[in-house]
Amino acid sequence: MSLTPPTPPGRPFRSCVYECRVLHHRLAPRRHRFAYGLFLLGLDLDELPELSGRLRLLSRNRRNLYEFRDRDHLEFPVPGAMPDLKSSLLAWLEAQGTVVPTDARILLLTLPRVLGHVFNPVSFYFIHTAEGRPLCAVAEVGNTFGELKPFQVPVAAPEAAATVPAERFRCVVPKQFYVSPFSDLEL
């Protein structure tokens, strides 16, 4: 059940498409650099059921040119509840000590499956109050072995304002799993 009223037909979605540019620059052991363009979907989790009904080329949990699959993201089972990405995320956040208001807006920034193929090294959930104030974010990092690890990213502390602008997210954590078969865990 959606906590936010559905978008009336013909009314614009809160979900959107972002055009992005990715840059990778490694200095050692050998210099290597590349950049490429891509797009990410900004999906309002309350709109997921409606998106696949109104957009011909995007579907949820079924084959299409662009697919959103719940199983490609955080799985945190909620006893007695149907598996659902929003419920999983809210339960995981609660287990971390963060209670999200029922009217909060959650935007997932992610890559969809394309023609059934998934490549999604990182997805971001941005959690805001109904008024638009940021509460926290979650970075969901995937590796080449199919593992997913979520990391809660708090709003930057006020004392970090000199280096991180207000209402931005910041988190530094040790590497906890292999990201690539070509890199040691300690890198």
C-alpha positions, -999 to 999 in steps of 0.1 A, spaced: 0 0 0 14 34 -10 16 60 17 16 88 -9 -15 94 -31 -9 81 -66 -1 106 -94 -33 113 -113 -32 103 -150 -17 130 -172 0 146 -142 39 145 -142 57 120 -122 81 128 -93 104 101 -108 128 112 -136 158 104 -158 192 118 -151 219 121 -178 253 115 -162 290 113 -170 312 87 -152 349 93 -149 374 67 -137 410 77 -131 435 53 -115 471 65 -109 487 32 -98 500 6 -104 496 20 -139 478 51 -150 444 44 -166 415 68 -173 382 66 -191 349 85 -191 315 76 -205 280 89 -205 250 70 -191 216 76 -177 202 68 -142 166 65 -132 154 86 -102 125 65 -90 101 76 -63 94 43 -45 58 53 -40 54 56 -78 68 22 -88 35 5 -93 22 33 -115 54 38 -135 52 4 -152 15 10 -159 20 44 -176 54 39 -193 54 15 -222 92 7 -222 96 4 -184 82 -24 -163 85 -37 -128 95 -73 -122 87 -84 -158 106 -84 -191 108 -52 -211 133 -30 -228 140 -13 -194 132 -33 -163 131 -25 -126 135 -57 -106 130 -55 -68 153 -85 -64 182 -65 -79 182 -43 -47 181 -45 -9 165 -76 5 158 -73 42 129 -96 50 100 -82 71 83 -110 90 47 -114 78 50 -88 50 51 -93 12 87 -87 -2 88 -51 -12 118 -28 -17 104 1 3 95 -22 32 129 -38 31 146 -4 31 126 10 59 131 -22 80 169 -21 73 170 16 83 151 9 115 176 -19 123 203 8 120 185 30 145 168 53 119 131 56 120 117 72 89 84 91 90 55 74 72 51 104 48 88 105 39 97 106 2 123 80 -10 140 85 -43 161 56 -57 189 66 -81 197 35 -101 204 18 -134 175 -3 -148 180 -36 -164 184 -32 -202 171 -61 -223 173 -83 -192 209 -75 -184 218 -59 -151 249 -38 -144 244 -17 -113 276 -11 -92 259 14 -70 224 27 -63 215 55 -39 184 60 -19 177 96 -8 152 99 21 136 132 26 108 145 49 75 154 32 87 190 33 119 181 14 144 182 43 170 154 38 170 127 65 197 104 53 208 84 22 217 48 16 244 37 -8 238 2 -20 271 -11 -34 273 -41 -56 303 -61 -68 311 -84 -97 302 -115 -75 265 -104 -71 269 -93 -35 251 -61 -23 260 -41 8 240 -11 20 257 18 38 238 44 56 250 79 47 240 106 71 235 143 63 269 160 68 274 173 104 273 211 108 310 211 118 318 197 83 302 227 66 336 241 57 343 211 35 308 197 28 280 221 18 249 221 41 223 194 35 248 172 17 256 135 25 290 123 36 302 89 47 337 72 49 338 35 56 364 8 53 361 -15 23 341 -46 35 340 -68 5 356 -75 -29 346 -50 -55 365 -65 -83 384 -98 -89 413 -77 -100 417 -58 -67 427 -72 -33 403 -66 -3 429 -44 14 431 -19 -15 
